[in-house]
Amino acid sequence: MQKSLTTLLAVVLLAQVATAEETDVKIDHPYVGMWVTEDGRIRHELLPNNRYVEARGTRERAYEGRYEVTGNHIEYWDDTGFTADGDFIDGVLYHAGMVLYRQ
Protein backbone atom coordinates (compact mmCIF):
# COMPACT_ATOMS: atom_id res chain seq x y z
CA MET A 1 0.00 0.00 0.00
CA GLN A 2 2.78 2.45 0.95
CA LYS A 3 4.64 1.77 -2.32
CA SER A 4 1.45 2.35 -4.37
CA LEU A 5 0.77 5.62 -2.59
CA THR A 6 4.35 6.79 -3.10
CA THR A 7 4.18 5.90 -6.80
CA LEU A 8 0.86 7.73 -7.19
CA LEU A 9 2.23 10.85 -5.51
CA ALA A 10 5.30 10.77 -7.76
CA VAL A 11 3.13 10.57 -10.88
CA VAL A 12 0.96 13.49 -9.70
CA LEU A 13 4.01 15.63 -8.95
CA LEU A 14 5.57 14.87 -12.34
CA ALA A 15 2.33 15.80 -14.09
CA GLN A 16 2.22 19.11 -12.21
CA VAL A 17 5.82 19.90 -13.13
CA ALA A 18 5.19 19.08 -16.81
CA THR A 19 2.10 21.32 -16.83
CA ALA A 20 3.99 24.16 -15.17
CA GLU A 21 6.82 23.86 -17.69
CA GLU A 22 4.38 24.02 -20.63
CA THR A 23 2.70 27.08 -19.14
CA ASP A 24 6.01 28.82 -18.42
CA VAL A 25 7.08 28.42 -22.04
CA LYS A 26 3.89 29.99 -23.39
CA ILE A 27 3.55 32.81 -20.85
CA ASP A 28 6.56 34.52 -22.41
CA HIS A 29 5.13 34.18 -25.93
CA PRO A 30 4.26 37.63 -27.32
CA TYR A 31 0.87 36.54 -28.69
CA VAL A 32 -0.63 35.14 -25.45
CA GLY A 33 -3.35 37.43 -24.13
CA MET A 34 -6.44 39.28 -25.34
CA TRP A 35 -7.03 40.32 -28.96
CA VAL A 36 -10.02 42.52 -29.75
CA THR A 37 -11.68 44.00 -32.84
CA GLU A 38 -11.75 47.79 -33.00
CA ASP A 39 -15.44 47.86 -32.02
CA GLY A 40 -14.82 45.42 -29.14
CA ARG A 41 -17.43 42.97 -30.43
CA ILE A 42 -15.04 40.04 -31.06
CA ARG A 43 -12.55 39.11 -28.36
CA HIS A 44 -10.00 36.28 -28.64
CA GLU A 45 -8.20 35.30 -25.49
CA LEU A 46 -5.14 33.20 -26.29
CA LEU A 47 -4.41 31.29 -23.11
CA PRO A 48 -0.90 30.16 -22.09
CA ASN A 49 -1.89 26.47 -22.34
CA ASN A 50 -2.55 26.60 -26.12
CA ARG A 51 -6.31 27.01 -25.62
CA TYR A 52 -8.41 29.97 -26.69
CA VAL A 53 -11.79 31.44 -25.80
CA GLU A 54 -13.62 33.68 -28.25
CA ALA A 55 -16.36 36.05 -27.13
CA ARG A 56 -18.83 37.62 -29.56
CA GLY A 57 -20.87 40.55 -28.33
CA THR A 58 -22.54 39.55 -25.06
CA ARG A 59 -21.82 35.85 -25.61
CA GLU A 60 -18.66 35.37 -23.53
CA ARG A 61 -17.80 31.80 -24.57
CA ALA A 62 -19.06 31.68 -28.14
CA TYR A 63 -16.16 29.47 -29.26
CA GLU A 64 -13.44 27.55 -27.48
CA GLY A 65 -10.66 25.31 -28.67
CA ARG A 66 -6.95 24.95 -29.09
CA TYR A 67 -4.45 26.92 -31.12
CA GLU A 68 -0.90 26.62 -32.34
CA VAL A 69 1.40 29.44 -33.40
CA THR A 70 4.19 28.83 -35.91
CA GLY A 71 6.20 31.95 -36.56
CA ASN A 72 3.57 34.62 -37.21
CA HIS A 73 0.84 32.18 -38.28
CA ILE A 74 -1.90 30.85 -35.99
CA GLU A 75 -4.07 27.76 -36.53
CA TYR A 76 -7.28 27.29 -34.56
CA TRP A 77 -9.11 23.99 -33.90
CA ASP A 78 -12.50 24.69 -32.34
CA ASP A 79 -13.97 22.12 -29.94
CA THR A 80 -17.01 21.83 -32.23
CA GLY A 81 -14.84 20.67 -35.12
CA PHE A 82 -14.20 23.61 -37.41
CA THR A 83 -10.79 25.06 -38.13
CA ALA A 84 -9.54 28.56 -38.90
CA ASP A 85 -6.27 30.40 -39.19
CA GLY A 86 -4.76 33.85 -39.13
CA ASP A 87 -1.57 35.84 -39.26
CA PHE A 88 0.10 38.33 -36.94
CA ILE A 89 1.46 41.24 -38.96
CA ASP A 90 3.05 44.28 -37.30
CA GLY A 91 1.35 43.57 -33.97
CA VAL A 92 -2.11 43.03 -35.49
CA LEU A 93 -3.98 39.70 -35.80
CA TYR A 94 -5.71 39.14 -39.14
CA HIS A 95 -8.18 36.27 -38.72
CA ALA A 96 -11.13 35.19 -40.93
CA GLY A 97 -11.70 38.66 -42.35
CA MET A 98 -11.36 40.30 -38.93
CA VAL A 99 -8.69 42.61 -37.64
CA LEU A 100 -7.87 42.20 -33.95
CA TYR A 101 -5.62 44.38 -31.84
CA ARG A 102 -3.68 43.47 -28.73
CA GLN A 103 -5.44 44.71 -25.62
KETOR-299858 format. One record per residue (C-alpha): y, x, z; residue number from 0. Coordinates in Angstrom, 1 decimal. Each point is the difference from the previous one (the first is absolute). Last residue first. Layout:
# KETOR-299858
[[Y, X, Z], NUM]
...
# end
This chain:
# KETOR-299858
[[44.7, -5.4, -25.6], 102]
[[-1.2, 1.7, -3.1], 101]
[[0.9, -1.9, -3.1], 100]
[[-2.2, -2.3, -2.1], 99]
[[0.4, -0.8, -3.7], 98]
[[-2.3, -2.7, -1.3], 97]
[[-1.6, -0.3, -3.5], 96]
[[-3.5, 0.6, 1.5], 95]
[[1.1, 2.9, 2.2], 94]
[[2.8, 2.5, -0.4], 93]
[[0.6, 1.7, 3.3], 92]
[[3.3, 1.9, 0.3], 91]
[[0.6, 3.5, 1.5], 90]
[[0.7, 1.7, -3.3], 89]
[[-3.1, -1.6, -1.7], 88]
[[-2.9, -1.4, 2.1], 87]
[[-2.5, -1.7, -2.4], 86]
[[-1.9, -3.2, 0.2], 85]
[[-3.5, -1.5, -0.1], 84]
[[-1.8, -3.2, 0.3], 83]
[[-3.5, -1.3, 0.8], 82]
[[-1.5, -3.4, 0.7], 81]
[[-2.9, -0.6, 2.3], 80]
[[1.1, -2.2, 2.9], 79]
[[0.3, 3.0, 2.3], 78]
[[2.6, 1.5, -2.4], 77]
[[-0.7, 3.4, -1.6], 76]
[[3.3, 1.8, -0.7], 75]
[[0.5, 3.2, -1.9], 74]
[[3.0, 2.2, 0.5], 73]
[[1.4, 2.7, -2.3], 72]
[[2.4, 2.8, 1.1], 71]
[[-2.6, 2.6, 0.6], 70]
[[-3.2, -2.0, 0.7], 69]
[[0.6, -2.8, 2.5], 68]
[[-2.8, -2.3, 1.1], 67]
[[0.3, -3.6, 1.2], 66]
[[-2.0, -2.4, 2.0], 65]
[[0.4, -3.8, 0.4], 64]
[[2.3, -2.7, 1.2], 63]
[[1.9, -2.8, -1.8], 62]
[[2.2, -2.9, 1.2], 61]
[[0.1, 1.3, 3.5], 60]
[[3.6, -0.9, 1.1], 59]
[[0.5, -3.1, -2.1], 58]
[[3.7, -0.7, 0.5], 57]
[[0.9, 1.6, -3.2], 56]
[[-2.9, 2.1, -1.3], 55]
[[-1.5, 2.4, 2.5], 54]
[[-2.4, 2.8, -1.2], 53]
[[-2.3, 1.8, 2.5], 52]
[[-1.4, 3.4, -0.9], 51]
[[-3.0, 2.1, 1.1], 50]
[[-0.4, 3.7, -0.5], 49]
[[-0.1, 0.7, 3.8], 48]
[[3.7, 1.0, 0.2], 47]
[[1.1, -3.5, -1.0], 46]
[[1.9, -0.7, -3.2], 45]
[[2.1, -3.1, 0.8], 44]
[[1.0, -1.8, -3.1], 43]
[[2.8, -2.6, 0.2], 42]
[[0.9, -2.4, -2.7], 41]
[[3.0, -2.4, 0.7], 40]
[[2.4, 2.6, 1.3], 39]
[[2.5, -0.6, -2.9], 38]
[[-0.1, 3.7, -1.0], 37]
[[-3.8, 0.0, 0.2], 36]
[[-1.5, 1.7, 3.1], 35]
[[-2.2, 3.0, 0.7], 34]
[[-1.0, 0.6, 3.7], 33]
[[-1.9, 3.0, 1.2], 32]
[[-2.3, 2.8, -1.4], 31]
[[1.4, 1.5, -3.2], 30]
[[1.1, 3.4, 1.4], 29]
[[-3.4, 0.8, 1.4], 28]
[[0.3, 1.5, 3.5], 27]
[[-1.7, -3.0, 1.6], 26]
[[-2.8, 0.3, -2.6], 25]
[[-1.6, 3.2, 1.4], 24]
[[0.4, -1.1, 3.6], 23]
[[-1.7, -3.3, -0.7], 22]
[[-3.1, 1.7, -1.5], 21]
[[-0.1, 2.4, 2.9], 20]
[[0.3, -2.8, 2.5], 19]
[[-2.9, -1.9, -1.6], 18]
[[-2.2, 3.1, 0.0], 17]
[[0.8, 0.6, 3.7], 16]
[[-0.8, -3.6, 0.9], 15]
[[-3.3, 0.1, -1.9], 14]
[[-0.9, 3.3, 1.8], 13]
[[0.7, -1.6, 3.4], 12]
[[-2.1, -3.0, -0.8], 11]
[[-2.9, 2.1, -1.2], 10]
[[0.2, 2.2, 3.1], 9]
[[0.1, -3.1, 2.3], 8]
[[-3.2, -1.3, -1.7], 7]
[[-1.8, 3.3, 0.4], 6]
[[0.9, 0.2, 3.7], 5]
[[-1.2, -3.6, 0.5], 4]
[[-3.2, 0.7, -1.8], 3]
[[-0.6, 3.1, 2.1], 2]
[[0.7, -1.8, 3.2], 1]
[[-2.5, -2.8, -0.9], 0]
# end
